[in-house]
Structures are given as C-alpha cells and as structure tokens.
Amino acid sequence: MDEAPRTSRLTRLWSHARPYRAAFALGFVLLVVTNALALAIPWLLRDAIHALERRESARTVAWYAAVMAALALGQAVVRTWSRLTILGASRRIVYDLRNQFFAQLQRLSASWYDTHRTGDVMSRGVNDVQILQSLYGPGLLNIVNTAIVYVAVVALLLRIDPLLTVVSLSLFPPLYFGVNRISRRVYARSMQVQQQLGEISNRAQENLSGIQQVKIYAQENREIHGFRELNATFRRSNLALSRVRGAMVSLIGVVAGLATLLVLFVGGLHVIRGRMSFGDFVAFNAYLGSLAWPTVALGWIVNVFQRGAGALDRLDEVLEARPDVPPSADEREEGAPLSGAVEIRHLSFAYTPGGPPALHDVSLSIPEGSRIALVGPVGSGKSTLANLLARVYPVPRGTIFVGGTDVNDLPVSRLRRSLGYVPQEAFLFSKPLRDNIALGRPGASEDELVRAVRLSHLASDLQAFPEGLDTLVGERGYTLSGGQRQRATLARATLPEPRILVLDDALSSVDADTEKAILEQLQDGLAGRTLILISHRLSTLAGVDRIVVLEGGRVVEDGTHADLMGRGGLYARLFQRGQLEEKLDTTA
C-alpha cells in the first residue's frame, strides 16, 4: 500500500469524525485517566510487598489494599464513561453516514443505477457502514488505548529495570514487520469478502424481486444451487481471511509468550543475585502482563482498520460519484409554471460514450396543448426520447427546449414538476393506494385524488378494493392487476396537473376500448396541456393531432394518421400489422 492512498484515506476518515472531535477528545482524556488508575495498582502492589519485607504493621498493608480497591473501582467507572463517550460518537458518525449515503442515492442519475446492482449497493449501505462503526468505535478506542498503555508501561518498565525492559521488548521489532506484511493480505482478502457479500445480497434481492418468474419457470432448484455456490465461495473467502487473521494473532501470542519466558528467566536471575527486589519483579511482571491484551488486540486492530479501509473505499465509490444530471440546489424551488411547448433540435444521444446512438439528429416542434404520438418498431428510440424529455439521462446542450428554455438551464425539480411521465414499467410502493397516487403531490385533497382516479379510469376498480384508496398494495403493487397498476401510475402523473404529460406505452395492459376511453378522458380533463403518447396499439392513435414515426433512432415519417396511411410507408405497414393482430386475437 503506497503512502498517498493511505494519507488520503486517513483524511477521509477524519472528515467523518471531525464533527465529533470534542467527544473523541473527551474519550481519549478519559482513557488516559483510566490507564493511569490501572497502572498505579501494580506500583502500589510493589510498595505493599516492600512493606511486607520490612515487616511493617498490618494496618499499613491494609491501607495499600484499600487504596488499590478504590483505584480499581474508580478505573471501572472512568473506563465505562470513556467507552460510552467514544462508542456513542461512533454511532453518531454511522447515523450521519447512513443518512449521507441514502441522500446520495437519491441524487445519483439513472445512468449510475444502470451499471450498479441493487444488492451490491444495499451491501455497501448496510454491511460496509457497520464495519466503519467498528473502526470508529472499538477500533479507534483500542488503538488509542494500546498506544497509551505501551508508552506508559514502557516508561515504568525502564524505571524499574532498563536491561530487563530491553530483553522483554527485543522481540517486538520483528513482530511489527511480520504484522505489517500480514496486514496487507488481510486488506486484500477483506475487500474480496465484502465484494462477495455484495454478490450474495444482489442474488437474494434479484430472487425476491423476481420470485414469480423463478416459480413460473420452475427454476427454484437452480436458484438454490446458485445461491449455495455463492455462499460456499463466501465461506471459503471468509475462512481464508480467518486463516490470515489467525496467523497474525498466533504470531503475536507466540512473541508475547516468548517475551514472558525471557522475563521470568532473566528477571529471576536478577532477583536471585540481588540486582532486583522481589517487589520490583512482581511489579515488572504485572506491567508486562498489562501489555498482553494490547499486544493480542494489535492483530484485531489491524484487521479492523484494514476491513474499515476496504469499507471506506467501497462507500466512497458511491459518495464521490457525481450525477450526470445534477439535482436542483433547492428542491423546493417553484418558479413560474413552464409552458407546454417542446422543441427538439438535432438531438443525437448514446447511452455510453462512443457507443451506438439511440437517437440520431432528431428534430421536432411540439406546440403547447397539442397531442402527438411517437410510434415505431422496438428499439427505435421512443422511450429514450421520453427519458430525455424528463432529463432522466443527461441531455446535450442546445437540443431540447421546454417553454423556450434549454432544459439544461432549468432546475431539474421545476422541469419534472411541469412534466408528468408514466414509464413502461408501472411501479407502486408497498403503501396505501392513496399514498402511491399522491407521491408527486403530498397532501392532495380528496377532490383532487378523486379527479385523478377518474381521469385514469380507475374509479370503477375502487369498488372492488377492500378499503378503497386506503387499500395497502403489495410490494411493487403485485396485489393489483397489470392494468390497475398502470392506471394507478397514470393517476399519480395527472394529479399534479402537469403542463406536459408523457405516456410511454403506459396503457399496454388494458384493452383497446379502455385505452380509448382513458385517452378521451385525458383529452377533456387536461385541455390545453401537451400530451406525448407512445403506444404500440396504433388503432387508438387516430384522434391525435400528429404522429411521428421513428426507426433506428431517426424520424422517418411525420404527419396525421390519414396522411401517413396515404403514403403507404412504415406507419401504414405497422398499422396494418396491428389490425391483423387484433383480428387474430379476436378470433382466437
């Protein structure tokens, strides 16, 4: 590990702890006090032994015993206080980190989620944050405590017998180099374990989300076997990490044991030859024994810091990511309502730099209040254009204008409040239907909710729901039918009365008659607002003002239904094919 990343990592660790530096400072002072009380006891024991050797009164010895008991009691109180202070600060740091992590997830753009799996993100937000809590809490506490103990104990040992101190600590330099080499392997294997834990979390999340598909295709055993293999790999990695950690702890234990043997041998000779009193020898061994736990804990501390470094790196990958579409500085920013006029000028777009273009030189002018339809084969760029209108993905400057203003110059929150977007996949939260519909307008009145439900043609279905709008829908809305989910998301989009409404194949799960009725209600209920409709059911588009046909990311036809049918081009072929499919479905 080179020095630059290490310095940078320490800086980042400190940045999270800085708001609680006063708590940590108090905790460290308390650690000094508790160790001072603890280390005073062997010195008093030394004096008590000297008193016994001088055959002083029992009262004197009892006084020493009472003072040592008082010091032990005081040490217990101060030690508890120090731990509450430091561990409490670590929990507040983790509280801030969780909030910061979740807020960052809300800011990141859709393109970031296209390349990061949900399970891995969840693992970082849960497991890696928990590892950092161990670093800021027990890890930091023990490393400071170990430093205090080592400095104080070595000073006391040198005062008692410098030669014996050198002998007892002679094995520690090679121990440091051994621990340092092993710690690098601990870091590498810790990173591997954390990444594999992310794989397990992702596999579990995908199976829970797609459990219906797993069951429909009878793939339960295959998924169980795949999950078992992931767990086996995770177990092997954990065992490999444990072996390295065990080697570190064993190395430290062996060195500590050898040091104790050396002290017993050399110190015993000193006592026999009269170079050291028996009281000094007892005190020396007591102080050397007080190094046992800090020495053994050294391996645990190194492991915690190496795992914490890995967790910090994984969290920083998320926290330092920059959204392609920066969020508004103030999400509450309202501004004047945007006009529903949309203009697209020579728009070209690719999802990845240098990748195949999803849109190529698209130009459109959509007057306010007009109703246009975007049609074309699968993969022609219709949904891409809808996503760009809502700035789900970054929009090239000078290509899309809403109300005469480049969307890049509009606050994202203002643009999206002016645009209702219903994507292909209807998503509902596991909340009451009322809350799902009111997502974009919390606190909407009952009349406003009823109006949105009526516009989406969902009113008749409410009678079948056990609690009407207060019915709790299942996760992702699976307790509703596909058509009900789509109409609920349509109600959600129309509730804020946006100036522009984009429906991206949003009625594919309802029948043609219901779709036609919904579009007619939208025409009456959203008069004066712009409607952009994407649909594969072309029979319902005859009433729109204009139809734009896309193919291969290009605009190939533009006109009314009658005009396009008269040309006999791509739209006419798609329409005739749709008519034939509807006839086949009717006779089937």
Secondary structure, DSSP 8 states (H G I E B T S, - for coil): --HHHHHHHHHHHHHHHGGGHHHHHHHHHHHHHHHHHHHHHHHHHHHHHHHHHTT--HHHHHHHHHHHHHHHHHHHHHHHHHHHHHHHHHHHHHHHHHHHHHHHHHHS-HHHHHSS-HHHHHHIIIIIHHHHHHIIIIIHHHHHHHHHHHHHHHHHHHHH-HHHHHHHHTTHHHHHHHHHHHHHHHHHHHHHHHHHHHHHHHHHHHHHHTHHHHHHTT-HHHHHHHHHHHHHHHHHHHHHHHHHHHHHHHHHHHHHHHHHHHHHHHHHHHHHTTSS-HHHHHHHHHHHHHTHHHHHHHHHHHHHHHHHHHHHHHHHHHHT---SS---S-TT---S---S-EEEEEEEE-SSTTS--SEEEEEEEE-TT-EEEEE-STTSSHHHHHHHHTTSS---TTSEEETTEEGGGS-HHHHHHSEEEE-SS----SSBHHHHHGGGSTT--HHHHHHHHHHTT-HHHHTTSTTGGG-B--GGGTTS-HHHHHHHHHHHHHTT--SEEEEESTTTTS-HHHHHHHHHHHHHHTTTSEEEEE-S-GGG-TTSSEEEEEETTEEEEEE-HHHHHHHTSHHHHHHHHHHHHHHHHHH-
